[in-house]
Amino acid sequence: MGSHRRLALSGLDRSTRVTILSAAAATAAAALGAAPAGAAPQDTPTTTKAKVDRLFEQAEKATELYNKADERADTLRGQVERAKDSVARGQERINTMRGALGSLAGAQYRSGGIDPSLALLLSSDPDGYLDKAAALDRISIRQAGELTDLQKAQRSLSQERTEAGHKLSELEKSRAAVARHKRGVEHKLAKARKLLNSLSSRDREQYDRASRSGRGDLPDLGSAVPSSSRAAAAVAAARSAVGRPYVWGANGPSGFDCSGLMQWSYGQAGVGLPRTSQAQRYAGQQVPLSQAKPGDLVAYRDDASHIGMYMGNGQVVHAPYPGAPVRYDPVGMMPVSSVTRV
């Protein structure tokens, strides 16, 4: 059988999916030069800060939705390819079986052109003839049964491939919808920066959101040690990423989103983590925050839409939000929903 074609995969490729949101910041900066301050006249510094918080939270949730759709598409793409390969192998086996059955039918025709009872009567070795006939019958039945089984398998695999193709098409549409939503969030991020720039210098300096009070230098991480050698390797990788930019849908090494940083850091330790923060929170044993050790994953908010790595002495490393690099933050920067030891 000739080579089988692969399904054409429409939608976004990796380079399109991974979008550096520094471009959004540049857009916002350009807008500032051509437009008045973004805060409404009735806004106070407090309400402006609350709006910015909401916009950044929406960006994080949109990123994880995008990552989830992307991960599902990758999984389904692999299923489609495996189904196609299995169908191709089944077809080759069927072709081989058909050839063997054709040869057998020809031999039977040539040797059995007269009535079987007459052939038995004229045979010089009746017992040998009967043995040969019984053997041919058994071979025919067995091969016919195998052919039937293979044909059933082929139909099943073909149906699976068709269904997988439909699912992939649906997922591509879903990813495109998420990408459109992402562009909307990028607009909101530009608006958030515009709002921040509308604050007075004094208010901006006092803008100390607990969830965004991070630092890039190395804080005192205390004397706690990781729970395992792989956690230690992941901690070292995460520390090496401090200062690299937040990048939509990216898992390193030049940029990260929050769950991408966790996946990459543990990848350097030879551990495969799921792609999204929601899945990562269940990638190991959950422990109380009071017992957290370096390398543990700290998920935030009830929906686990943000995640970081505990580093010791009440500090985490994480990729905070678009426009901010990977950095250290207090573990209590946001409500903690779980702590997971990988």
C-alpha positions as CSV (number, residue, x, y, z in Angstrom):
1,M,0.0,0.0,0.0
2,G,1.2,3.5,-0.7
3,S,2.0,6.0,1.9
4,H,-1.0,7.6,3.6
5,R,-1.5,11.4,3.7
6,R,-1.6,13.2,7.0
7,L,-4.6,15.4,7.8
8,A,-4.1,19.0,7.1
9,L,-4.2,20.8,10.4
10,S,-5.8,24.2,10.2
11,G,-5.6,26.9,12.8
12,L,-2.8,28.4,14.7
13,D,0.8,27.2,14.7
14,R,3.2,27.5,17.6
15,S,4.7,30.8,16.6
16,T,1.2,32.3,16.3
17,R,0.1,30.8,19.6
18,V,3.0,32.1,21.5
19,T,2.6,35.9,21.5
20,I,4.9,38.2,23.5
21,L,2.7,40.7,25.2
22,S,5.4,43.3,25.3
23,A,3.8,44.3,22.0
24,A,0.6,45.1,24.0
25,A,2.6,47.3,26.3
26,A,4.1,49.1,23.4
27,T,0.7,49.7,22.0
28,A,-0.4,51.0,25.3
29,A,2.6,53.3,25.5
30,A,1.8,54.7,22.0
31,A,-1.8,55.2,23.0
32,L,-0.7,57.2,26.0
33,G,1.1,59.6,23.8
34,A,-2.0,60.2,21.7
35,A,-4.9,59.9,24.2
36,P,-5.8,61.5,27.5
37,A,-5.5,59.6,30.8
38,G,-7.5,56.4,30.9
39,A,-9.3,56.8,34.2
40,A,-12.8,58.1,34.2
41,P,-13.3,61.5,35.9
42,Q,-15.2,60.0,38.8
43,D,-12.5,57.3,39.5
44,T,-10.5,57.4,42.6
45,P,-7.0,55.9,43.0
46,T,-8.7,53.0,44.8
47,T,-11.2,52.3,42.1
48,T,-8.5,52.6,39.4
49,K,-6.3,50.1,41.2
50,A,-9.3,47.7,41.5
51,K,-9.9,47.9,37.7
52,V,-6.3,47.2,37.0
53,D,-6.4,44.1,39.3
54,R,-9.5,42.8,37.5
55,L,-7.9,43.3,34.1
56,F,-4.7,41.4,35.1
57,E,-6.7,38.6,36.6
58,Q,-8.8,38.3,33.4
59,A,-5.5,38.1,31.4
60,E,-4.2,35.2,33.6
61,K,-7.5,33.3,33.3
62,A,-7.5,33.8,29.5
63,T,-3.9,32.5,29.3
64,E,-4.8,29.3,31.1
65,L,-7.9,28.8,28.9
66,Y,-5.7,29.2,25.9
67,N,-3.2,26.7,27.2
68,K,-5.9,24.2,28.0
69,A,-7.3,24.4,24.5
70,D,-3.8,24.1,23.0
71,E,-3.0,21.0,25.1
72,R,-6.2,19.3,24.1
73,A,-5.5,20.0,20.5
74,D,-2.0,18.5,20.8
75,T,-3.4,15.4,22.5
76,L,-6.1,14.9,19.8
77,R,-3.6,15.4,17.0
78,G,-1.5,12.5,18.4
79,Q,-4.6,10.3,18.6
80,V,-5.4,11.1,15.0
81,E,-1.9,10.2,13.8
82,R,-1.9,6.9,15.8
83,A,-5.3,6.0,14.4
84,K,-4.2,6.7,10.8
85,D,-1.1,4.5,11.3
86,S,-3.1,1.7,12.7
87,V,-5.5,1.9,9.8
88,A,-2.6,1.8,7.4
89,R,-1.1,-1.3,9.1
90,G,-4.5,-3.0,9.1
91,Q,-5.0,-2.4,5.4
92,E,-1.6,-3.9,4.6
93,R,-2.5,-7.0,6.6
94,I,-5.8,-7.3,4.7
95,N,-4.1,-6.9,1.4
96,T,-1.6,-9.7,2.3
97,M,-4.5,-11.9,3.5
98,R,-6.4,-11.4,0.3
99,G,-3.5,-12.4,-1.7
100,A,-3.0,-15.6,0.2
101,L,-6.7,-16.4,0.0
102,G,-6.6,-15.8,-3.8
103,S,-3.7,-18.2,-4.2
104,L,-5.5,-20.8,-2.1
105,A,-8.7,-20.4,-4.1
106,G,-6.8,-20.9,-7.3
107,A,-5.2,-24.1,-6.0
108,Q,-8.5,-25.4,-4.8
109,Y,-10.1,-24.7,-8.2
110,R,-7.3,-26.4,-10.1
111,S,-7.3,-29.5,-7.9
112,G,-11.0,-29.7,-7.3
113,G,-12.5,-29.3,-10.7
114,I,-14.5,-32.5,-10.4
115,D,-17.1,-33.5,-7.9
116,P,-15.5,-34.1,-4.5
117,S,-17.2,-37.5,-4.1
118,L,-16.0,-38.7,-7.5
119,A,-12.4,-37.4,-6.7
120,L,-12.5,-39.4,-3.5
121,L,-13.8,-42.5,-5.4
122,L,-11.0,-42.2,-8.0
123,S,-8.2,-41.4,-5.5
124,S,-5.5,-44.0,-5.0
125,D,-5.1,-42.7,-1.4
126,P,-8.6,-42.0,0.0
127,D,-7.3,-41.3,3.5
128,G,-4.7,-38.9,2.3
129,Y,-7.3,-37.1,0.2
130,L,-9.6,-36.7,3.1
131,D,-6.8,-35.4,5.3
132,K,-5.8,-32.8,2.7
133,A,-9.4,-31.7,2.2
134,A,-10.0,-31.3,5.9
135,A,-6.8,-29.2,6.2
136,L,-7.8,-27.0,3.3
137,D,-11.2,-26.5,4.9
138,R,-9.6,-25.5,8.2
139,I,-7.3,-23.1,6.5
140,S,-10.1,-21.5,4.6
141,I,-12.3,-21.0,7.6
142,R,-9.4,-19.6,9.7
143,Q,-8.3,-17.2,7.0
144,A,-11.8,-16.1,6.3
145,G,-12.4,-15.4,9.9
146,E,-9.2,-13.4,10.2
147,L,-10.2,-11.4,7.1
148,T,-13.6,-10.7,8.7
149,D,-11.9,-9.5,11.9
150,L,-9.5,-7.3,10.1
151,Q,-12.3,-5.7,8.0
152,K,-14.2,-5.0,11.2
153,A,-11.1,-3.4,12.7
154,Q,-10.5,-1.3,9.6
155,R,-14.1,0.0,9.7
156,S,-13.7,0.8,13.4
157,L,-10.4,2.5,12.9
158,S,-11.7,4.5,9.9
159,Q,-14.6,5.6,12.0
160,E,-12.3,6.6,14.9
161,R,-10.1,8.6,12.5
162,T,-13.2,10.4,11.1
163,E,-14.4,11.2,14.6
164,A,-11.0,12.4,15.6
165,G,-10.8,14.6,12.6
166,H,-14.1,16.2,13.5
167,K,-13.0,16.7,17.1
168,L,-9.7,18.3,15.9
169,S,-11.7,20.6,13.6
170,E,-13.9,21.6,16.6
171,L,-10.9,22.2,18.8
172,E,-9.2,24.4,16.2
173,K,-12.3,26.5,16.1
174,S,-12.3,26.6,19.9
175,R,-8.6,27.7,19.9
176,A,-9.4,30.4,17.3
177,A,-12.2,31.7,19.6
178,V,-9.7,31.7,22.6
179,A,-7.2,33.6,20.4
180,R,-9.9,36.2,19.6
181,H,-10.6,36.5,23.3
182,K,-6.9,36.9,23.9
183,R,-6.7,39.8,21.6
184,G,-9.6,41.4,23.6
185,V,-7.6,40.9,26.8
186,E,-4.5,42.4,25.2
187,H,-6.7,45.5,24.6
188,K,-7.7,45.4,28.3
189,L,-4.0,45.1,29.3
190,A,-3.2,48.2,27.3
191,K,-6.1,49.9,29.1
192,A,-4.8,48.7,32.5
193,R,-1.4,50.3,31.8
194,K,-3.2,53.5,30.7
195,L,-5.1,53.5,33.9
196,L,-1.9,53.1,35.9
197,N,-0.3,55.9,34.1
198,S,-3.3,58.1,34.9
199,L,-2.4,57.9,38.6
200,S,-0.3,60.6,40.2
201,S,3.3,59.7,40.9
202,R,2.5,59.5,44.6
203,D,-0.4,57.2,44.0
204,R,1.6,55.0,41.7
205,E,4.3,54.6,44.3
206,Q,1.7,53.7,46.9
207,Y,0.2,51.2,44.5
208,D,1.2,48.1,46.5
209,R,-1.1,45.3,45.5
210,A,-0.3,42.4,47.6
211,S,-0.3,40.1,44.5
212,R,2.1,42.2,42.5
213,S,4.7,43.4,45.0
214,G,7.5,41.3,43.7
215,R,11.2,41.7,43.4
216,G,13.9,40.5,41.1
217,D,16.8,40.3,43.4
218,L,17.4,37.2,45.6
219,P,15.6,37.5,48.9
220,D,16.4,35.6,52.1
221,L,15.0,32.1,51.3
222,G,15.9,30.7,54.7
223,S,17.4,27.3,55.4
224,A,14.5,25.0,54.2
225,V,15.6,22.3,51.8
226,P,13.6,20.8,48.9
227,S,11.7,17.5,49.5
228,S,13.6,15.6,46.8
229,S,16.5,15.9,44.3
230,R,14.1,16.6,41.5
231,A,12.5,19.4,43.5
232,A,16.0,20.8,44.1
233,A,16.7,20.8,40.3
234,A,13.4,22.5,39.6
235,V,14.1,25.2,42.2
236,A,17.5,25.8,40.6
237,A,15.8,26.1,37.1
238,A,13.2,28.5,38.4
239,R,15.8,30.7,40.0
240,S,17.7,30.8,36.7
241,A,14.5,32.1,35.0
242,V,14.2,35.2,37.2
243,G,14.1,38.3,35.0
244,R,12.9,36.6,31.9
245,P,9.7,38.1,30.4
246,Y,6.1,37.0,30.8
247,V,5.0,35.6,27.4
248,W,1.5,34.4,26.4
249,G,1.3,30.6,26.0
250,A,5.0,30.1,26.5
251,N,6.9,27.5,28.5
252,G,10.4,28.7,28.0
253,P,13.2,29.0,27.8
254,S,13.2,32.6,26.7
255,G,9.8,33.5,28.2
256,F,7.0,32.0,30.3
257,D,3.4,32.3,31.5
258,C,2.8,31.1,35.0
259,S,2.1,27.4,34.4
260,G,4.7,27.4,31.6
261,L,7.4,28.4,34.1
262,M,6.4,25.5,36.4
263,Q,6.4,23.0,33.5
264,W,9.8,24.1,32.2
265,S,11.4,24.2,35.6
266,Y,10.3,20.6,36.4
267,G,11.2,19.6,32.9
268,Q,14.8,20.5,33.6
269,A,14.6,18.0,36.5
270,G,13.3,15.3,34.1
271,V,9.7,15.5,35.4
272,G,6.8,16.0,33.0
273,L,4.1,18.3,34.4
274,P,0.7,19.0,32.7
275,R,0.5,22.3,30.8
276,T,-2.2,24.2,32.8
277,S,-2.2,25.5,36.4
278,Q,-5.5,23.7,37.0
279,A,-3.9,20.4,36.1
280,Q,-0.6,21.1,37.8
281,R,-2.3,21.5,41.2
282,Y,-3.2,17.7,41.0
283,A,0.2,16.6,39.8
284,G,1.4,15.4,43.2
285,Q,0.6,15.2,46.8
286,Q,-1.2,18.2,48.4
287,V,0.2,19.5,51.6
288,P,-0.7,22.3,54.0
289,L,0.9,25.7,53.3
290,S,2.5,25.6,56.7
291,Q,4.5,22.5,55.6
292,A,5.5,23.9,52.2
293,K,9.1,23.1,51.0
294,P,11.1,24.6,48.2
295,G,9.9,23.2,44.9
296,D,6.2,22.8,46.0
297,L,3.7,24.3,43.6
298,V,1.4,27.0,45.0
299,A,-1.9,27.5,43.2
300,Y,-3.9,30.7,43.7
301,R,-7.6,31.5,43.7
302,D,-10.3,28.9,43.8
303,D,-10.0,28.2,40.1
304,A,-6.2,27.8,40.3
305,S,-5.8,30.3,37.5
306,H,-2.3,31.3,38.7
307,I,0.5,29.2,40.1
308,G,4.0,29.7,41.4
309,M,6.9,27.7,43.0
310,Y,7.6,27.9,46.7
311,M,11.3,28.8,47.3
312,G,11.5,29.0,51.1
313,N,11.0,31.6,53.9
314,G,7.6,32.6,52.6
315,Q,8.7,33.4,49.0
316,V,7.6,32.1,45.6
317,V,9.0,32.5,42.1
318,H,6.4,33.0,39.4
319,A,5.6,34.7,36.1
320,P,3.3,37.4,37.4
321,Y,1.5,39.0,34.4
322,P,2.1,40.6,31.0
323,G,4.7,43.3,31.2
324,A,6.3,41.9,34.4
325,P,9.3,39.5,34.4
326,V,9.7,36.3,36.3
327,R,10.3,37.3,39.9
328,Y,10.0,36.6,43.7
329,D,6.9,37.4,45.6
330,P,5.5,36.7,49.1
331,V,3.6,33.4,49.1
332,G,0.6,35.2,50.4
333,M,0.4,37.6,47.5
334,M,-3.0,36.2,46.6
335,P,-5.4,33.7,48.2
336,V,-3.7,30.3,48.2
337,S,-6.0,27.5,47.0
338,S,-3.5,24.5,47.3
339,V,0.1,23.5,47.7
340,T,1.3,20.5,45.7
341,R,4.4,18.5,46.3
342,V,5.6,16.9,43.0
